[in-house]
Amino acid sequence: MGVRPTLLTRVDGFDAEFPVGRPLRIAYPGAFHHITSRGNDRRSIFQKKKDYERFLGYLVSTTERH
């Protein structure tokens, strides 16, 4: 399975470890983010080129809005 990452944090004056899915994102205006999309076992998630192009369109419109 693997080792689950933990985050050391302060809760009500006590140090405690809580499992986390990933490190927190560093966000600031103009920041770059690496985004990946793939299927299970690294299989393709798009059956047709048209579906892939539609997905890219969603990414573009989301970036423009946010």
C-alpha positions in Angstrom: 0.0 0.0 0.0 2.5 2.7 1.0 3.0 5.3 3.7 0.3 7.8 4.3 1.6 11.4 4.6 0.9 13.2 7.9 0.7 16.8 8.9 1.9 18.0 12.3 -0.4 20.7 13.5 -1.6 22.5 16.6 -5.1 21.7 17.9 -6.3 23.3 21.2 -2.8 23.7 22.4 -1.7 20.1 21.6 0.6 18.9 18.8 -1.2 16.2 16.9 -0.6 14.3 13.6 -3.5 14.0 11.1 -3.5 12.1 7.8 -3.6 14.3 4.8 -4.1 13.5 1.1 -1.4 15.8 -0.2 0.5 18.9 0.9 -1.4 22.2 0.8 -1.2 24.1 -2.4 0.8 27.4 -2.5 -1.6 29.9 -4.2 -0.8 33.4 -5.3 -1.8 35.5 -8.3 0.0 34.4 -11.4 1.1 31.0 -9.9 1.6 28.1 -12.2 -0.1 24.7 -11.4 0.7 21.3 -13.0 -2.5 19.5 -13.8 -2.7 15.9 -14.9 -5.7 13.7 -16.0 -5.4 10.0 -16.7 -7.3 6.9 -16.2 -6.7 3.9 -13.9 -3.4 2.1 -14.7 -2.5 5.2 -16.8 -5.0 4.2 -19.5 -6.4 6.9 -21.8 -9.5 8.7 -20.5 -10.7 9.9 -23.9 -12.2 7.6 -26.5 -12.3 10.3 -29.3 -10.2 13.3 -30.2 -13.4 15.4 -30.1 -13.9 14.5 -26.4 -10.3 15.5 -25.7 -10.7 18.9 -27.5 -14.0 19.5 -25.5 -12.1 18.9 -22.3 -9.4 21.4 -23.3 -12.1 23.9 -24.0 -13.5 23.4 -20.5 -10.0 24.1 -19.1 -9.6 27.3 -21.1 -13.0 28.7 -20.1 -12.4 27.8 -16.4 -9.0 29.6 -16.5 -10.6 32.7 -18.0 -13.4 32.8 -15.4 -11.1 32.1 -12.4 
